[in-house]
């Protein structure tokens, strides 16, 4: 398993319609309520089953600006497919995500994806800080509504984690780029290599636009605190994934070439149990690691990532050490040689139903490792300090505080969406937040325009 091409094969039309035809069209569409976007899943499955693929596509894209992307990377087993009536009845779910991807790819191939051509220009502009899924979703909706939209991003390519965080075997980069190209063709302006608060003050962004959306995501990695965690060979997950994705683009990546961010020929231990950890272990397999082990302090049933991703990783040869937590990183000046781990056990559920993790006496063991990847999750950066906006309110977790049931921050005309509000979460939630924020910005600007008139 060395290639980074997508591992899921495309449906043939007969297979796509057959799978769509399995939908029970139940009276209460639990699949729809299980989807953050509340996609009209039964409707477009019925249309696809009847051979009306273009109509099915249009139903699919009515509620989502990125259906073919969400169809690839959503943890459907935890969302729509997990809620499917057939799945709950023991008949196996309709493969909703695969059908969504199939319809989206067919739409691009057949020219069904309409270009963005606003019916009228509003004469107002919106600045979006962050070109990840929330920012791109908002840009799509706002430009379609006739606003001039400029998207600012610190990276040299748009897409955020879609471009640099998710491996190609789950999401090939041309799939992301064609969405970005559609925005550019529709008039959205991208200012890349522009870190707000570093290369350009946030005050200048506010002054240049009638409204601003902050959609920066959360990029600050949680780090190990165990003894030896500062040793050479202990690296953050995102650094590792970005280097791999950059190599896929053909970029010059010195840290990859030196072996610092390359798993080839190395014994790899990944610490964490989320989707980012699964991306790391499966990337290491493809880079030619001699062994790949995932260390997670809880059991399989409590893993925060997709069960489907875990199964794929096991099929590719990854070894899982469940109920095991790192106690120390072993090695010296020359680099990492292993991880000392501690066997753990789950306690009885507390009043909130959650089980605590307790160390098993005498349960220490060592794992050989040349490369240790920390996939412990992400936290927000100091946005208030970076943007030099002392009146920008934060939550106790450091995310941006927004008004109840809205996406308005404490700065007039400044909104926020995605992970920078809800914390590290799923792409589909970022898409929903971006779309909802666009609607709120539209309403806010429209009201101001009416008052001014």
Helices and strands as residue ranges (DSSP letters): H 13-20, H 30-33, H 41-49, H 53-62, H 67-73, G 76-78, H 80-83, H 85-88, H 96-109, E 125-129, H 133-144, E 148-152, H 161-164, H 173-185, E 189-191, H 202-208, E 211-214, E 220-221, E 234-236, H 237-249, H 254-257, E 267-271, H 275-287, E 291-295, G 300-302, H 307-315, E 319-321, E 324-332, E 335-346, E 357-368, E 371-374, E 378-379, H 383-386, E 414-416, H 419-422, H 427-452
